[in-house]
Amino acid sequence: MLFNSYEFIFFFMPITVLGFAVLSRNFHTVALAWLTAASLFFYVCWEPRTSWVLVVSVAFNFCVGWTINESKVSTARSVLIFGIAANLLLLAIFKYAAFAVDIVNLVVGPRYSRPAIELPLGISFFTFTQIAYLVDAYRREIRDHNPLRYALFVTYFPHLVAGPIIHHKPVMAQLADPAVARLRTINWFIGLTFFSIGLAKKLLLADPLGGIASPLFDAAQTSSASTVACWVATLAYTFQLYFDFSGYSDMAVGLSLLFGVNIPINFLSPYKSTSIIEFWRCWHISLSTFLRDYLYISLGGNRHGTFRRYLNLFLTMLLGGLWHGAGWNYIAWGALHGLYLLINHAWRNVVGIPVARSLGGILTFVAVMIGWVFFRASDFPTALGMLKSMYSLPGHWSWAKDPNLTAISPWFVAALISIAAAIAFLAPNSAAITTMLKGGLENSEQDGQRLAFGGVAAYGLLLGIGIVFLGRVSPFLYFQF
């Protein structure tokens, strides 16, 4: 079931929200059970054949976390290592087994066939969420070991299949508090605002941009593409990915607020960044935080000298690339961003001369676009071929002579990419908009009423326009990761 579908918006979402609201007034535990059941139903509807993986993972990690909490420190460490190893093994079997066979065949020759293993939806997200839970339990930061709330924490449908990655302590504290579940008008208003913005990002920007990018990337896999086609494909995908994933994250935050639960903001205008360091503080924030807290720091962070610090940074980004997918292109993307961060930190520490913000913004955006070519291309040679075409001089810039572009209006492409760029570079992000609305609602009753009326009208129109386009349902890009 997709957020951007009639079934979700007109049936699942209102039934789940209203059922939770009614039950939570007097039966908080029953309300949590209702939301857990609804979350499992949401997942099973989309992924019935591999749903058992999620159920087994939840049960296993709850038992491991409880054992860690009940054990002495020396024993708890062994249990933690066992739990993390089991989670990574599960991830390796379902996500990386075929890639491992490809590597073996590359070394010894084509001897083994790729295993036909179906990838469970959202396995990376619910696995990393639970690894963080086990580490927090070992650090004695977990006090709540209620099995129902734990099951809901992991399966909570707003974040389950594509994030953001949530942490046990803040979310569990909210789920344990009966007062959180009570209806609050401001939560519904802000939640529906987030949801409407996210839906509009997905349907009005990401999907049309994907309609441009996908055929051009597919064509580049089988034949050499012109310079203009490669640039159009890269720009379209650069904005498609941003509006698709940030749109999903906005919808997730908005949906969660309907139940009175705050989950992390995942995007803060990353394309406005003036350095790669700043970019990774604003892009997929929950993953960046996870990689920093549970991988970079575990590797030693910056505690063992400059060389080890840079090595840890590079390894963190390399593994972050591999987290996204089993392929050389994802490894190349992670390695590239690792090098970007090394250069950025070295410039700050060694040269020390700040780059002009405008120049830094341009360099950062171009660097990110180069990375997206590896991220989106079907294989490593295709990515290299596209980059070679993009940056070759003088290049092939004839739109009319490229058969891959003849069916696309250059004016439509230019208008759509310009609108997407204007929003990404100039418009306030969703968090800023909703903070402004929330402030207006809380500070002045009269201004709040005007703001509420204007907001309802604006976002009702936005939601209405989005619903018109629901017939062209497409999955979110990060579902595959």
N, C-alpha and C positions, 0 to 999 in steps of 0.2 A: 504494500500500500504506500502510495506516494503522498507527500504533503500537498503537491500540486495536482490533485485529482478530485473529481466530483465526490467520489466515495468518502474521501477523507474529510473534505471541507463541509459537506452537507450531512454526513451521517456519523462517521467515527468521532470527529472532533467535538461536535455539540453533544452527542450522547455521553461521551466520556467525561467532558467537562461538567455537564449538568448533573450526571450521576455522582461524580465526586463531590460536587458542591452540596448536594442534598445529603449524602451520607456523612460528610465531614461535620455537619452541624452537631450530631449527637453520637456518631459511631466512627471515631477517628480510625481505629484499627480496620474496621470494615471498609472504610474509604480507601485506605492504603492497599488492602487486598483487591479492591475493585480496580485501582489504578495499575497494580501489578498484573492482574489478569488482562486488562485492556492492552498493556504494553506487550505482553506475550502474544496476544491475539494479533496485534499490529505486526509483530515480527513474523509469526507463523504464516500470516496471509501472504507475505512477500517471499518468504524463504521456507516453505514447508519441509523440503527434503533434508535440509541440514540444520533444522531448528534444535535437534538433539544436542548439537555441539554447544550451543549457548547454554542450555539447561545443565549439561554436565559440567561446563566451565564454571557456572555460578555455584553449583553445589560443591565442587571440588575446592574452589578458592575460599568459600565461606568456611569450610572445615579446616583448611590450612591456616587461615587467618585466626580462627578460634584457637587452634593448637598453638600458634605462635604466642598469642596473648596469655595462654595458660602455662607456658613453658618458661624455664629459666633462660637467661640470656644466652648461655653456651648452646643449649638445645635449640632455642628459638632461631639462632643463626643457621643451623643446619636445616631446619624446617623451611626457613625463608629461601635458602639456596635451592632446596628441592622444589618448592612451589614455583619459583621463577623459572627453573629449568623445565618443569612440566609445561608451563605456559608457553615458553619459547619453543618447546618441542611440538606442541599443538600447532602453533603458528607456522613452524617449519614444515610440518607435514602437509598442511592444507595450502599454504601460500608459496612455499619455496621448493617443494619436492621436484616439481617439473623443471625448474631452473637449475637445480642441482644436477639432475640427469643431463641437461644440456651441457653443463660445464664438464661433466665426466666424459660425455661423448666428444666434446671438443678436444680433450686431452688424449683419450685412448682410441678415438675413432667412433663412428656411429654404430654402437653395439646394443644400446638399450633404448627401448621405446619410452616416451613420456607417459607418466601415470595420468589417467583421466580422473582427476580429483576436482570436485566442485568446490569453489571457494565460498564459505559461508559469509553471508552479508555482514559487514561491519566487524569482522573478526579482529582486525587490528585495533579498532577502537575499544571493544569490550575486553580484549586481552590486556592492552596497556592500562586501561582503567583499573583492572584488578591487580596488575603488577604493582601499580602505585599504592593500592590498598594494602597489599602484603608488606611493602616496605614501610608504610606508615604504621602498620600494626607492630612491626619489629621495633620501630622507633618509639613505641608506646604512645603514639598519638591517637590511637583508636580506643574509644571507651564503649561505644555502642555496638553490641554484637547480636542485635535482634535479627533473626533470619528473614522475616518478612521485609523489614526495611532494607536489608542488604540486597535481597532479590530485586526490590524496586529500584534501589540505587543503580544497579547494573543494567537492568532491562528497561529503565525509564525511557519511554519511546521518543520524547523530543530529541534526545542526544544519541540514541542507541546505535544507529547505523552509519552516522557520519559526523559524530562529535557535536559539540566540543568535548574533549576529554575532561571529565569532571573528577573531583577529589571527594573522598569519602566523608571527611570531617565536616565541611561546611554544608554539604547537601544532606547528610544524615541528620544534622542538627535541625535543619528546616523540616525534614520529613517527620521527625520525632515531636515536633511542636504542634499541638492541635490548633493553636491560634493562627498558624500560617495558612491553614487550609480554608479559613473563613473567607467568604467573598469580600473583595475590596474593589470598589469601582475603579480606583486608580490603577490597580494591577491589570484589570481587564482592558482598560483604555490603553495603557502602555503596551500590554501584551499584543493586542490586536493591531496597534500601530507597527510594532516590530514585524508581526506576521505579514501585514499588508505590504510593507516595504520589501521584505524578503521575497514575497510572491511576485511582486512587480519586477524585481531584479531578475528573477529566474525566467519569467514568461515573456517579458517585454524586451529584455536585453540579452541574457545569456543564451536562450534558445535560438533567437535569430542569428546571433553571432556564431553559434555552433553550426548553424546551417551553412555559413560561409566557410568556416575553418575546416570542418571535417572532410568535405570532398577534396579540398586542396591538399591537406595532409595525406589523404589516401592516394591521390594522384601522384604526389611526390615519391611515394613508395615504389611505384612501378615505372616511373619515367622521370627524366630531369625536368625540373620546374623552372619557369622564368623568374627573374629577380622580383618582378612586381607581384607574381603569384605567391612567392615565398614570404614577402613582406606583408601582403594582405592576410595570408594564413596565420602568420605569427602575431600580428596585431589583433586579429579577430580572436584568436585563442587566448591571448594575454588578457583581454577583457572578458571573454566568455568564462574562463576559469574563475576570475575574481568575482564576477556577479553571480555565477552559479553557486560557488562555495560560500561566499559571504551571504548570499540570499538564503541558502539553507540554514546557515548559522543564525541569521536574524529570525527566521521562522521558528527555529528551535528555542531561542531565548524567549520569543513571544509566546509560544505554546506553553512553556514552563511557567511563565508568569500567570497564566490563566489558572494554574494550580497553586499559586502563591509561592513558587520556588524560584529563586534566582540561580541561574547557571552562568558560567563565564561568557563575557563578550569575546568573540574570536577574531574580530577584525577591527582595526582602527585606521582606516584610510592608508593602507600600506604603500600605494603608488604615489603618495605624497612624500615618501621618505627621501631623505637627502644622503643616505648612506645605507650599505647593506646591513650594518649593525642595527640601524633604526628600522629597516624593513622587517627584520626578523623579530622585532619587538611589537610589530603591528600586524604581521601576517600569521594566520593560524596560531594565535597566541597560546592556546592550550597545549598544542604540540611543542611549541618552542619552550614553554615553561617545563613541560615534562622532560624534554631532552636535556635541559639545563639542570633540573633538580635531581633527576634519577640516572642520568648517563654521564654528562659532562663532569658534575661534581663527584660522582662515583669513580670516574677515571682519574681523579686528582685535581680537576679544575685548574686553578692558577697557583696551586700551593707548592709546586715543585720546579719553579723556574720558567723562563720564557719559552724555551724549546718545548718542554712538556705541555705548557699551556697551549701553544699553537698546535701541537700534535693532538691534544685532547679535543680542541675545537674542530680540527679536520676530521678526526674519527667520529665525532658526534654528528657532524653534518653528513658524512659518508653513510653512517648507519641510518640517519634520518631519511636519506634518499632510498635506501634499501627497504625501509619501513613502508614506503609508498607503493612498492611493487617489486616483483622478481624479474629484473631485466637489467641489461647493461646500461640502457638509457637512464634508468632511475639512479643507478650507481654513479653514472657520469654527472647527472644533475646534482646529486649530493656532494660529489667531489668538487664540482665547480663552485658551489656555494661555500664549501669549506675553504677553497682558495680565495674566494672573494673576501671572506671574513678575515683570513690571515693578512691579506693585503690591506684591508681596512684598519685592522688593529696595528699593523706594522707602521702604516702611514701616521696614525695618531701618536704612536709611542716613539717612533724614530724621527720622522720629519717634523711632526708637531704643528705644521702650518695648516689651518683649516681650509678646506675647499669651499669656494663660494657656493651658497645654497642652491642657486639656479644650476650651476654646473654639476654640483653633487647630485641634484635631482635627476638631471638628464643622464649622467653616467650610471646612476643606480637603476633607472628604468631600463636603459639599454642592456645592462648586465642581466637584469631579471628576465628580459625578453629572450636573450640568448639561452638562458637556462630553461625557459619554457619550451624551446624547440626540442631539446633533449627529452624533456618531461612528456611532451605530446607525441613525438615521432614514434612510429611503430617499432623502429630498431635504430641502432647506433649509426649505421651507414646512411640511412635516410636523413637523420639529423645533421650529419656532417655535410651531406650533399646540399641540403637546404641552406645551411649557414654559408657554404662556399658560394652559392648562387646569390644570397642576400648581400654579401660583402665583396663581390667581384666587381672590378671596374673594367669597362663602363657599365656592364650589366645589360640585361634585356628587359626594357621597360614598356614594351608595346602591349597594351591591354588587348587590343583587337586581334593580335596575331597569336595569342595564347589560347588554345582550345579549352583549357580548364576555366577560363574567365569569360568566355563568350556568352554563357548563360546567366551571368551575374551583371547587374547594372552597376557601373562604377559610381554613379551618383548615390544609389542606395547604400553601397558599401561605405562610401565617404561619409554620408550622413549618419549612419548607424555607429561607425567607429568614433566619429566626432562627438556624438551625444554621449557615448560611453566614456570617452576620455574626459569630457567636460564634467561629468558627474564624479568620476574617480579622482580627478585632480582638483576640482574646485568646490564641489558640493560638500556640506557637512555630512559626516557619517551618521549611521542609524543611532549610535549611542549618543551623539551630540544632539540630534533632533529630539530624541525621547527625553533626555535630561532637561532640555529647554522646556518641553511640554510639561514634564513633571514639576519643574520649578514653578511654572506659571500656575499650575493647578493648586499647588500647596501654599503659595505666597499670598494670593489675592483671590477671594471668592468671586468677585466680579470679573477680573481678568481671567480667572480660571474657567469661568463659565463660557466666556467668549472664546478662549483658547480651546476648550473642550468642544464647543460647537464647530469651530473652524477645523479642528483636527478630525472630528468625526466625519464632517463633510468631505474633507480632502482625502482622508484615508478610506472612507467608504467608496468614494469615486475610484480611488486607486485599486481597491479590492474588487470593485465591480468590473473595471477594465481587465484586471488580471483574470477574473473568472470567465470572461468572454473567451479567453485564449486557453482555457483548461482542456479543450478538446484535443489539443496537440500536446498530450502528456509525454514528457521525456524524463528519464531518471536523472538524478543529480550525479555529477561527475565523480564526487568523492565516495560514492557508493562502492566503486570498484577497489578502493584502497582499504 
